[in-house]
Amino acid sequence: MRRLLDRLGHPEKDLNFIHIAGTNGKGSTAAALDSILRTAGFTPGLYTSPHLVDFRERFRIGGVPVHGKPLEAELNPLIRIIQKTPTSLKPTFFEATTALALKIFRSAGVDFVVWETGLGGRLDATNVVQPELCLLTSLGRDHEEILGSGYANIGREKAGILKRGVPVFSAPWPAEARRILAARAKSLRCPWKIVRPLARGSFFLEGNHQRQNGALAVAAARYLAFPEFIVQRGLKKTCWPARFMTLRKNPVLVLDGAHNEQGVEAALQTWKTKQGRGPERVIFGCLQDKAVKPILQKIRKTKAELWAVALPGPRGSDPLTWPVTPDRFFRCSAEAMDEERKSPKATLVLGSLVLAGELLQQRGVKVA
């Protein structure tokens, strides 16, 4: 990654980064902070992944995905460099995308870059920047096959984005991970603070878990000395698709991008809080790298009818191999949603942002 940036003239230089790592809530935190920055009159760059429908969603300038000539102007030279790079040294897709984001934001002259990690932190492609501030969202035991087993190992990887002397705001972490964070912050002389969730009703996105994500965005904005009315106005204007998103009101149909055990639990709890009982039907599809058994067990406890959807591509998990047997199987999301329209019930769709993106595209919902 550093070799690629060197060939590109180090586009990461002279940009003001707010680096975000964690298991759950990175995108929501980033979206909230981006909204606050725009409300304060700044033009931020926002880098997130994955996209839901359109690749350009990953690169937003002033809240708008980059389009047309500005994208081509940065992408074409990058492609030529990669084509000339020996096979053994070629960047991964995410590394190339991250480099592209840096080129786009530098050319646009953005005021801040809200910079979301892809996976982990210490070895993530995004960890080549010198941030002004680091934010750490809540931890879950996702991607343990890559990050290591247990909260201590996961926390160590996420805390790998810390840089010497750079302030850190963190969601509450499990004790074993918090000890790792405290030790790293001390060794790097990073001022750090645990941020508690916002009060109920103070964040635009649905769900109690979003109060924590909003709190991190607020902490960052207050650190930047924004007036409180700007902070609150920006927070309430936050829009982040596929996060407990109501697609139909009667009977209710909700789409949520939850894709790990903690995220699914939060979505189910949000449903119960809003509806007073569990969903009648859950439509679920996931990728192969997910620990599907505990997720499906949580869904089964709701007594909801479970519909399984096979996701496209080699990464999609085959429902026929799941340790918990669904009530119905569908070869694709379109087939499942066609059947859902014929017999509508109070339905929650979750399991993957890939699945969420397919549904939004099918329904013609604009996310960019």
C-alpha positions in Angstrom: 0.0 0.0 0.0 2.8 2.4 0.9 4.6 1.5 -2.3 1.4 2.3 -4.3 1.0 5.7 -2.6 4.6 6.5 -3.3 4.0 6.0 -7.0 0.9 8.2 -6.7 2.8 11.1 -5.1 1.4 10.4 -1.6 -2.1 11.7 -2.0 -2.7 11.2 1.8 -0.5 14.2 2.6 -2.1 17.5 3.6 -5.5 15.9 4.4 -7.2 16.1 7.8 -8.3 12.6 8.7 -10.7 11.4 11.4 -10.0 7.6 11.4 -12.8 5.2 12.6 -12.3 1.6 13.5 -14.5 -1.0 15.3 -16.7 -3.9 14.6 -20.2 -2.4 14.5 -21.4 1.1 13.9 -18.5 2.5 11.9 -20.6 3.5 9.0 -23.3 5.1 11.1 -20.7 7.0 13.2 -19.0 8.2 10.0 -22.3 9.3 8.4 -23.3 11.2 11.6 -20.0 13.0 11.7 -20.1 13.8 8.0 -23.5 15.3 8.5 -22.3 17.5 11.4 -19.3 18.7 9.4 -21.5 19.6 6.5 -24.0 21.4 8.8 -21.0 23.4 10.2 -20.2 24.6 6.7 -17.3 22.4 5.8 -16.9 20.2 2.8 -15.9 16.7 4.1 -14.8 13.7 2.2 -16.4 10.4 3.4 -14.9 7.0 2.7 -16.9 4.0 3.7 -17.3 0.4 2.5 -18.9 -1.7 1.2 -21.3 0.1 -1.1 -24.9 -0.9 -1.3 -25.8 -0.3 -4.9 -23.2 1.9 -6.7 -19.4 1.7 -6.3 -19.3 5.5 -6.2 -21.1 5.5 -2.8 -17.8 4.8 -1.2 -16.4 8.2 -2.0 -18.6 11.2 -1.0 -17.7 14.8 -1.2 -20.0 17.2 0.7 -22.5 14.3 1.1 -22.6 13.5 -2.6 -21.0 10.5 -4.3 -18.3 11.4 -6.7 -19.5 11.1 -10.3 -18.3 11.2 -13.9 -15.2 13.1 -15.0 -13.7 13.6 -11.5 -13.9 9.9 -10.9 -12.4 9.0 -14.3 -9.7 11.6 -13.9 -8.4 9.8 -10.8 -9.2 6.2 -11.7 -7.6 6.0 -15.1 -4.0 6.9 -14.0 -4.4 4.5 -11.1 -5.4 1.6 -13.4 -2.4 2.3 -15.6 0.0 2.1 -12.7 -1.6 -1.1 -11.4 -1.4 -2.6 -14.9 2.4 -2.0 -14.9 2.9 -3.4 -11.4 4.3 -7.0 -11.2 1.7 -9.5 -10.3 3.2 -10.3 -7.0 3.1 -6.6 -6.0 -0.4 -5.7 -7.3 -2.7 -4.1 -4.7 -5.8 -5.8 -3.6 -9.2 -4.4 -4.6 -9.6 -2.6 -1.3 -6.1 -1.2 -1.4 -6.7 0.2 -4.9 -10.0 1.6 -3.8 -8.4 3.2 -0.7 -5.7 4.8 -2.9 -8.4 6.0 -5.3 -10.3 7.6 -2.4 -7.1 9.5 -1.3 -6.6 10.8 -4.9 -10.2 11.9 -5.1 -10.2 13.8 -1.8 -6.9 15.5 -2.4 -7.9 16.7 -5.8 -11.2 18.0 -4.4 -9.4 19.8 -1.6 -11.8 18.6 1.1 -11.7 20.2 4.6 -11.8 16.9 6.5 -11.8 13.2 5.6 -14.0 10.9 7.6 -12.1 7.7 7.1 -13.6 4.3 7.9 -11.4 1.2 8.2 -12.3 -1.8 6.1 -11.4 -4.8 8.4 -9.4 -4.6 11.7 -7.2 -1.6 11.8 -3.5 -2.3 12.4 -3.0 -4.0 9.0 -5.9 -2.3 7.2 -5.1 -0.4 4.0 -6.6 2.8 5.6 -3.9 2.7 8.3 -1.4 4.7 6.1 -2.7 8.1 7.2 -1.8 10.5 10.0 -5.2 11.3 11.6 -6.2 14.3 13.7 -8.5 12.2 15.7 -9.4 8.5 16.2 -12.8 7.0 16.9 -13.3 3.4 18.1 -16.8 2.0 17.8 -18.2 -1.1 19.7 -16.5 -4.4 19.5 -18.0 -7.7 18.3 -16.4 -11.1 17.7 -16.4 -10.8 13.9 -13.7 -12.0 11.6 -11.9 -13.9 14.3 -10.3 -16.1 11.7 -8.4 -13.1 10.5 -8.1 -10.8 13.6 -7.5 -13.6 16.2 -9.8 -15.2 18.7 -11.3 -13.2 21.6 -11.8 -9.6 22.4 -8.2 -8.9 23.4 -6.9 -9.9 20.0 -9.7 -8.0 18.2 -9.2 -4.9 20.3 -5.4 -5.0 19.6 -6.1 -5.0 15.9 -8.7 -2.2 16.1 -6.5 -0.1 18.4 -3.7 -0.4 15.8 -5.0 2.8 14.2 -3.8 4.9 17.1 -0.9 7.3 16.4 1.4 9.0 18.8 -0.2 11.9 20.6 -3.5 11.7 18.6 -6.7 11.9 20.8 -8.9 8.9 20.9 -12.6 8.6 21.7 -13.9 5.0 22.2 -17.2 3.2 22.8 -17.1 1.0 26.0 -15.2 -2.1 25.2 -15.1 -5.5 27.1 -12.6 -5.4 29.9 -9.9 -7.5 28.1 -10.0 -5.3 25.1 -10.1 -2.1 27.2 -6.9 -3.1 28.9 -5.2 -3.5 25.5 -6.5 -0.1 24.4 -5.4 1.6 27.7 -1.9 0.2 27.3 -1.5 1.3 23.7 -2.9 4.8 24.4 -0.5 5.1 27.3 2.6 3.9 25.3 1.7 6.4 22.4 0.7 9.2 24.8 -2.7 9.5 23.3 -5.3 11.3 25.3 -8.3 9.0 25.4 -11.8 8.9 26.7 -14.6 6.3 26.9 -17.8 7.9 25.4 -21.2 6.8 26.8 -24.3 6.6 24.7 -26.5 9.6 24.0 -29.8 10.1 25.8 -32.8 8.4 24.2 -34.4 10.2 21.4 -31.4 12.3 20.5 -30.3 10.6 17.3 -32.1 10.3 14.0 -31.2 6.7 13.2 -33.4 4.0 14.7 -32.3 1.8 17.6 -30.7 2.1 21.0 -27.4 0.9 19.6 -27.3 4.0 17.4 -27.1 6.2 20.5 -23.5 5.0 21.0 -22.6 5.7 17.4 -24.1 9.2 17.6 -22.2 9.8 20.9 -18.9 9.2 19.2 -19.8 11.6 16.4 -20.8 14.2 18.9 -17.6 13.7 20.9 -15.6 14.3 17.8 -17.6 17.4 16.9 -17.2 18.9 20.4 -13.5 18.2 20.2 -13.5 20.3 17.0 -15.3 23.0 19.0 -18.4 23.2 17.0 -21.4 25.1 18.5 -23.8 22.7 20.2 -26.8 23.8 18.0 -24.7 22.8 14.9 -23.8 19.5 16.5 -27.5 18.6 17.3 -28.8 19.9 13.9 -26.2 17.8 12.0 -26.9 14.8 14.1 -30.7 14.9 13.4 -30.1 15.3 9.7 -28.0 12.1 9.5 -29.2 9.7 6.7 -27.6 6.3 6.4 -29.6 3.7 4.3 -30.2 0.1 5.3 -30.0 0.8 9.0 -33.3 -0.3 10.4 -35.0 1.2 7.3 -38.7 1.0 6.9 -39.7 0.0 3.4 -43.4 -0.6 4.1 -45.6 0.5 6.9 -48.5 -2.0 6.8 -47.7 -4.8 7.4 -44.3 -3.4 8.4 -41.3 -4.4 6.3 -37.9 -3.3 7.7 -34.5 -3.6 6.1 -31.3 -3.8 8.2 -27.8 -4.4 7.2 -26.9 -6.3 10.4 -24.4 -9.0 9.5 -23.0 -10.4 12.7 -24.3 -11.7 16.0 -24.2 -8.3 17.8 -25.8 -6.4 14.9 -28.6 -8.9 14.5 -29.3 -8.9 18.2 -29.5 -5.1 18.1 -31.9 -5.2 15.1 -34.1 -7.7 16.8 -34.2 -5.6 20.0 -35.0 -2.5 18.0 -37.9 -4.3 16.3 -39.3 -5.5 19.7 -39.0 -2.0 21.1 -40.8 -0.4 18.2 -43.4 -3.1 17.5 -44.0 -4.5 21.0 -43.2 -8.0 19.9 -41.0 -9.9 17.5 -41.3 -10.1 13.7 -43.6 -12.6 12.1 -41.0 -13.3 9.4 -37.3 -12.9 9.0 -35.6 -13.0 5.6 -32.0 -13.8 6.0 -28.9 -14.2 3.8 -25.2 -13.9 4.6 -21.7 -14.3 3.4 -19.6 -17.4 4.0 -17.3 -15.7 6.5 -20.0 -15.2 9.1 -20.6 -17.3 12.2 -24.1 -18.2 11.1 -25.1 -20.6 13.9 -25.5 -18.1 16.8 -27.2 -15.6 14.5 -29.8 -18.2 13.4 -30.3 -19.3 16.9 -31.2 -15.7 17.9 -33.6 -15.5 15.1 -35.2 -18.8 16.0 -35.8 -17.6 19.5 -38.2 -14.9 18.1 -40.5 -17.7 16.8 -40.5 -15.9 13.5 -40.8 -17.7 10.2 -37.3 -18.0 8.8 -36.8 -17.5 5.0 -33.3 -18.2 3.7 -31.8 -16.4 0.7 -28.7 -17.5 -1.2 -26.5 -14.5 -2.0 -24.8 -14.2 -5.4 -21.1 -14.9 -6.1 -18.5 -17.2 -4.5 -18.7 -15.5 -1.2 -22.4 -16.1 -0.7 -23.3 -18.6 2.0 -25.4 -21.6 0.9 -28.5 -22.0 3.1 -28.5 -25.7 2.5 -25.3 -25.9 4.6 -26.6 -23.9 7.6 -26.7 -25.7 11.0 -30.2 -24.4 11.6 -32.8 -25.3 9.0 -34.9 -22.5 7.6 -38.6 -22.8 6.9 -38.1 -21.8 3.3 -35.3 -21.6 0.8 -34.9 -19.1 -2.0 -32.3 -19.0 -4.8 -32.1 -15.2 -4.8 -33.4 -12.2 -3.1 -35.7 -11.2 -5.9 -37.5 -14.6 -5.7 -37.9 -14.2 -1.9 -39.3 -10.7 -2.2 -41.7 -11.7 -4.9 -43.1 -14.3 -2.6 -43.1 -11.9 0.3 -45.3 -9.5 -1.7 -47.8 -12.3 -2.3 -48.1 -13.1 1.4 -47.0 -10.0 3.3 -46.4 -10.2 7.0 -44.5 -8.1 9.6 -41.0 -8.8 8.1 -37.4 -8.0 9.0 -34.8 -8.5 6.3 -31.2 -8.8 7.5 -27.9 -10.6 7.3 -25.7 -8.7 4.8 -25.2 -5.4 3.2 -25.1 -7.3 -0.1 -28.7 -8.5 0.5 -29.7 -4.9 1.6 -28.2 -3.5 -1.6 -30.1 -5.9 -3.7 -33.4 -5.1 -2.1 -32.8 -1.3 -2.4 -31.9 -1.7 -6.1 -35.0 -3.9 -6.7 -37.3 -1.3 -5.1 -35.6 1.6 -6.9 -34.5 3.3 -3.7 -31.8 5.9 -4.3 -28.9 5.7 -1.9 -26.5 8.0 -3.8 
